[in-house]
Amino acid sequence: MAIACADAQPTDLFTVAQIRAIEQAALNQLPAGTLMKRAGKAVADATLALLPKDTSVRRILIAVGPGNNGGDALVAALELATHDVPVSIVMPVAPAHLSSDVKTALDNAKSNFISFIKFSDLLNNQQWDFAIDGLFGIGLTRAVQGEFRALVNYLNNLSCPILAIDVPSGLNADDGSLVGPDGVAVKASTTISFIANKPGLHTLHGRDYAGALMVNDLDIPRSLFGIPVAELNRPELFSSSLHPRAHASHKGSHGDLVVMGGASGMTGAVLLAARAGAMTGAGRVFAGFLDTAPPFDPVHLELMCRSAQSLNPTRGAIVVGPGMGMSREAHDLLARMLSTDLDLVIDADALNLLAVEPGLQQRLIQRRAATLLTPHPLEAARLLEIPVEEIQKDRLDAAKKLATKFQSVVILKGSGTVIANPDNSLIINTTGNPALATAGTGDVLAGLCGSLLAQQWPIWDAALAAVWIHGYAADCMVNEGIGPIGITAPELLPYLRKSLNQLLLT
């Protein structure tokens, strides 16, 4: 199992506003139409590389919109024609609505006898070998409607590969949402994105709609780019904490992890987190239960099971919340853990208790030790007292607000998990798959976070590494034909161990 960054594209992420500024700065230095020509050629080159090799008849459909995205598509059509690749263009917009650059590209396409077809003529024809989505780019501000919407649905029903230009039409490049309250978007098999990489391609719906991703900077000088809004997660960001173990080490060298929670009927959550901690390197692991503690864990005999009330951690790190419930005893346990000087992971019901108790929030904010919060979107919504839809609409902003409000590192879970800290650093994770959408995987992640903290990892490195390893373990399982359907949380544990050890060897 070779460890490598999951994405080959640039790791810096820029917002639409930033990209607009970069583009304008470049346009001020270049002859008119230069960037459109570069983009169109890049689309054509990508198409030639992606075309199915097992067919001699290469029928390509190009859907063209009214903006620069459509202009890029028209230039690509002309470039493909010079390679004797037959293309057909469907363009549901009147020429009077086109910009001058797009109008020039359209005139050039028509003068070279490229085929134009009406959308109505497409309805009985789905025999395409390849399709290009050049309808809308990053400037879309409302849901796709009318004939354009019908065309998006038509593209999504095709069985051939689809290449999206810049972003899949209908996808918000900043946050990965579908544009508009009743939005639709093209589900591309590949996206070639221009100028810079974009957050919305990596979080919320981005990974489902963008497919494989290529990024082309259109030869714009790096000096025009400025500071990215976020980055993609990768092992290089936490490599400074990856230290091989000394031969003379012992269990005390690798820290104590205490996992607290386990109300009646939910003791399994504590065991999952504790087992994750043990299998990822914590020297000793204590499992504290609000309900009656089992005498031992029959699967991991090394775990030390105790009543939560009897545990008073003085070293290592703490995970509090898995299966904890919302009782008064749970509240008091969380308050006690917040008062310690140990690194603390707050998960699950502990987050819900925080959301409803201002006093606990004050204890959290005043902590001297490092704290890591691991909410899923609904828990984040409760903590910020906003609807969950608002969390998902702008996941980067939600993670940033949580980190600032609670002066903690935050892992906002979901597709494209966002990691944030109070200094406004934002990272989007690149690993993981739907195998993680099952009960208990959050407890496993919390235990992994606590394990790294117990081993004295800096909290930022621990958060980045835990999220990356957690997702990578699931990816390895799927690559081996295990899942994504039906993977259970305990099955992740040996893959966490394998992934962490492999990172230490690279």
Backbone hydrogen bonds, N-H to C=O, Kabsch-Sander energy under -0.5 kcal/mol:
donor,donor_aa,acceptor,acceptor_aa,energy
13,L,230,A,-2.8
14,F,197,N,-2.5
19,I,15,T,-2.4
20,R,16,V,-2.6
21,A,17,A,-1.9
22,I,18,Q,-2.5
23,E,19,I,-3.0
24,Q,20,R,-2.5
25,A,21,A,-2.3
26,A,22,I,-2.2
27,L,23,E,-2.7
28,N,24,Q,-1.9
29,Q,26,A,-1.4
30,L,26,A,-0.6
30,L,27,L,-0.8
34,T,31,P,-1.8
37,K,33,G,-2.2
38,R,34,T,-2.4
39,A,35,L,-2.6
40,G,36,M,-2.8
41,K,37,K,-2.2
42,A,38,R,-2.2
43,V,39,A,-2.4
44,A,40,G,-2.3
45,D,41,K,-2.9
46,A,42,A,-2.3
47,T,43,V,-2.5
48,L,44,A,-2.6
49,A,45,D,-1.8
50,L,46,A,-1.8
51,L,47,T,-1.9
55,T,52,P,-0.5
58,R,56,S,-0.8
59,R,57,V,-1.0
60,I,58,R,-0.7
60,I,86,P,-1.5
61,L,130,F,-2.4
62,I,88,S,-2.9
63,A,61,L,-0.5
63,A,132,I,-2.8
64,V,62,I,-0.6
64,V,90,V,-2.7
65,G,134,G,-2.5
67,G,135,L,-0.6
70,G,67,G,-0.6
71,G,67,G,-1.7
72,D,68,N,-2.6
73,A,69,N,-1.7
74,L,70,G,-2.3
75,V,71,G,-2.4
76,A,72,D,-2.2
77,A,73,A,-2.2
78,L,74,L,-2.0
79,E,75,V,-2.2
80,L,76,A,-2.7
81,A,77,A,-2.0
82,T,78,L,-1.3
83,H,79,E,-0.5
83,H,80,L,-1.2
84,D,81,A,-1.8
85,V,80,L,-2.0
88,S,60,I,-2.6
89,I,115,S,-2.8
90,V,62,I,-2.3
91,M,117,I,-0.5
93,V,91,M,-2.2
97,H,94,A,-2.2
98,L,95,P,-1.7
99,S,66,P,-0.6
103,K,99,S,-2.8
104,T,100,S,-2.3
105,A,101,D,-2.1
106,L,102,V,-2.6
107,D,103,K,-2.7
108,N,104,T,-2.2
109,A,105,A,-2.0
110,K,106,L,-2.6
111,S,107,D,-2.4
112,N,108,N,-0.8
112,N,109,A,-0.6
113,F,110,K,-1.7
114,I,109,A,-1.8
115,S,87,V,-0.9
117,I,89,I,-3.0
121,D,118,K,-0.8
122,L,118,K,-0.5
122,L,119,F,-1.7
123,L,119,F,-0.8
125,N,122,L,-3.1
128,W,126,Q,-1.6
129,D,59,R,-2.4
130,F,59,R,-1.4
131,A,161,P,-1.9
132,I,61,L,-2.6
133,D,163,L,-3.0
134,G,63,A,-2.3
134,G,132,I,-0.9
140,L,137,G,-1.0
148,F,145,Q,-1.0
149,R,145,Q,-1.0
150,A,146,G,-2.0
151,L,147,E,-2.1
152,V,148,F,-2.4
153,N,149,R,-2.4
154,Y,150,A,-2.2
155,L,151,L,-2.7
156,N,152,V,-2.3
157,N,153,N,-0.8
157,N,154,Y,-0.9
158,L,155,L,-1.5
163,L,131,A,-2.7
164,A,162,I,-0.6
164,A,190,T,-2.9
165,I,133,D,-2.4
166,D,164,A,-0.6
166,D,192,I,-3.4
167,V,165,I,-2.2
171,L,168,P,-2.3
172,N,177,S,-3.3
173,A,171,L,-0.5
176,G,172,N,-2.2
179,V,170,G,-2.7
183,G,180,G,-1.3
186,V,169,S,-2.1
188,A,186,V,-1.1
188,A,209,Y,-2.5
189,S,162,I,-2.0
190,T,162,I,-2.0
191,T,212,A,-2.9
192,I,164,A,-2.5
193,S,191,T,-0.7
193,S,214,M,-3.3
195,I,216,N,-2.1
196,A,194,F,-2.5
197,N,12,D,-0.6
200,G,173,A,-3.1
201,L,198,K,-1.4
202,H,199,P,-2.4
203,T,199,P,-0.7
204,L,415,S,-2.2
205,H,176,G,-1.6
206,G,203,T,-2.4
208,D,205,H,-0.5
209,Y,205,H,-1.8
210,A,206,G,-2.9
211,G,207,R,-0.7
212,A,189,S,-2.4
214,M,191,T,-2.8
216,N,193,S,-2.9
220,I,217,D,-1.8
224,L,221,P,-1.9
225,F,222,R,-2.0
226,G,222,R,-0.5
229,V,13,L,-1.9
230,A,13,L,-1.3
231,E,426,L,-1.6
232,L,11,T,-1.8
233,N,428,I,-2.9
237,L,234,R,-1.9
238,F,235,P,-1.4
239,S,235,P,-0.7
241,S,238,F,-1.7
242,L,239,S,-1.6
243,H,241,S,-1.2
249,S,246,A,-1.7
253,S,250,H,-2.1
254,H,250,H,-0.5
254,H,251,K,-1.1
255,G,252,G,-0.7
257,L,284,R,-2.6
258,V,317,A,-2.2
259,V,286,F,-2.8
260,M,258,V,-0.5
260,M,319,V,-3.5
261,G,288,G,-1.7
262,G,322,P,-2.2
263,A,323,G,-4.0
266,M,263,A,-2.5
269,A,266,M,-1.0
270,V,266,M,-0.6
271,L,267,T,-1.7
272,L,268,G,-2.6
273,A,269,A,-2.1
274,A,270,V,-2.8
275,R,271,L,-2.9
276,A,272,L,-2.2
277,G,273,A,-2.0
278,A,274,A,-2.3
279,M,275,R,-2.6
280,T,276,A,-0.7
280,T,277,G,-0.6
281,G,278,A,-1.0
282,A,277,G,-2.2
283,G,254,H,-1.2
283,G,255,G,-1.0
284,R,255,G,-1.8
286,F,257,L,-3.0
287,A,304,M,-2.7
288,G,259,V,-3.7
288,G,286,F,-0.6
289,F,306,R,-2.1
290,L,261,G,-2.5
291,D,262,G,-2.5
301,L,299,V,-0.5
303,L,300,H,-1.6
304,M,285,V,-2.2
305,C,303,L,-0.7
306,R,287,A,-2.8
308,A,289,F,-2.6
310,S,307,S,-1.0
311,L,307,S,-0.7
311,L,308,A,-0.9
317,A,256,D,-2.3
318,I,343,D,-2.3
319,V,258,V,-2.9
320,V,345,V,-2.8
321,G,260,M,-2.2
324,M,321,G,-2.1
331,H,327,S,-2.2
332,D,328,R,-2.6
333,L,329,E,-2.1
334,L,330,A,-2.4
335,A,331,H,-2.4
336,R,332,D,-2.1
337,M,333,L,-2.2
338,L,334,L,-2.4
339,S,335,A,-0.9
340,T,337,M,-1.2
343,D,316,G,-0.7
344,L,370,A,-2.2
345,V,318,I,-2.9
346,I,344,L,-0.5
346,I,372,L,-3.1
347,D,320,V,-2.5
347,D,345,V,-0.6
349,D,321,G,-1.1
350,A,347,D,-1.8
351,L,348,A,-1.3
352,N,348,A,-1.3
353,L,349,D,-2.4
354,L,350,A,-1.9
355,A,351,L,-1.9
356,V,352,N,-1.0
356,V,353,L,-0.5
357,E,353,L,-0.8
357,E,354,L,-0.8
360,L,357,E,-0.5
361,Q,357,E,-1.7
362,Q,358,P,-2.1
363,R,359,G,-1.8
364,L,360,L,-2.2
365,I,361,Q,-2.5
366,Q,362,Q,-1.9
367,R,364,L,-1.4
372,L,344,L,-2.8
373,L,409,V,-2.8
374,T,346,I,-1.9
380,A,376,H,-2.5
381,A,377,P,-2.3
382,R,378,L,-1.9
383,L,379,E,-2.1
384,L,380,A,-2.1
385,E,381,A,-0.9
386,I,381,A,-1.9
390,E,387,P,-1.1
391,I,387,P,-1.1
392,Q,388,V,-2.2
393,K,389,E,-1.7
394,D,390,E,-1.1
394,D,391,I,-0.5
395,R,392,Q,-0.5
398,A,394,D,-2.2
399,A,395,R,-2.4
400,K,396,L,-2.2
401,K,397,D,-2.6
402,L,398,A,-2.3
403,A,399,A,-2.4
404,T,400,K,-2.2
405,K,401,K,-2.9
406,F,402,L,-2.3
407,Q,403,A,-0.7
408,S,403,A,-1.2
409,V,371,T,-2.1
410,V,420,A,-3.0
411,I,373,L,-2.8
412,L,410,V,-0.6
412,L,418,V,-3.2
413,K,375,P,-2.5
413,K,411,I,-0.9
417,T,414,G,-0.6
418,V,412,L,-2.2
419,I,427,I,-3.0
420,A,410,V,-2.5
421,N,425,S,-1.3
424,N,421,N,-2.2
427,I,419,I,-2.3
428,I,231,E,-2.9
429,N,417,T,-3.0
432,G,471,G,-0.7
436,L,433,N,-2.1
437,A,434,P,-1.8
438,T,436,L,-1.9
441,T,438,T,-1.5
444,V,440,G,-1.9
445,L,441,T,-2.1
446,A,442,G,-2.3
447,G,443,D,-2.3
448,L,444,V,-2.2
449,C,445,L,-2.6
450,G,446,A,-2.5
451,S,447,G,-2.3
452,L,448,L,-2.1
453,L,449,C,-2.1
454,A,450,G,-2.6
455,Q,451,S,-1.5
456,Q,453,L,-1.9
457,W,452,L,-2.2
462,A,458,P,-2.7
463,A,459,I,-2.3
464,L,460,W,-2.3
465,A,461,D,-2.9
466,A,462,A,-2.6
467,V,463,A,-2.1
468,W,464,L,-2.2
469,I,465,A,-3.1
470,H,466,A,-2.5
471,G,467,V,-2.1
472,Y,468,W,-2.6
473,A,469,I,-2.7
474,A,470,H,-1.3
475,D,471,G,-2.1
476,C,472,Y,-2.6
477,M,473,A,-1.9
478,V,474,A,-2.2
479,N,475,D,-2.5
480,E,476,C,-1.3
481,G,478,V,-2.0
482,I,477,M,-2.8
483,G,481,G,-0.8
487,I,484,P,-1.0
489,A,439,A,-0.7
491,E,488,T,-1.1
492,L,488,T,-0.6
492,L,489,A,-1.5
493,L,489,A,-0.5
493,L,490,P,-1.0
495,Y,491,E,-0.5
495,Y,492,L,-0.6
496,L,492,L,-2.0
497,R,493,L,-2.0
498,K,494,P,-2.2
499,S,495,Y,-2.3
500,L,496,L,-2.5
501,N,497,R,-2.3
502,Q,498,K,-2.2
503,L,499,S,-2.1
504,L,500,L,-1.5
505,L,501,N,-0.8
505,L,502,Q,-0.8
506,T,502,Q,-0.7
506,T,503,L,-0.8
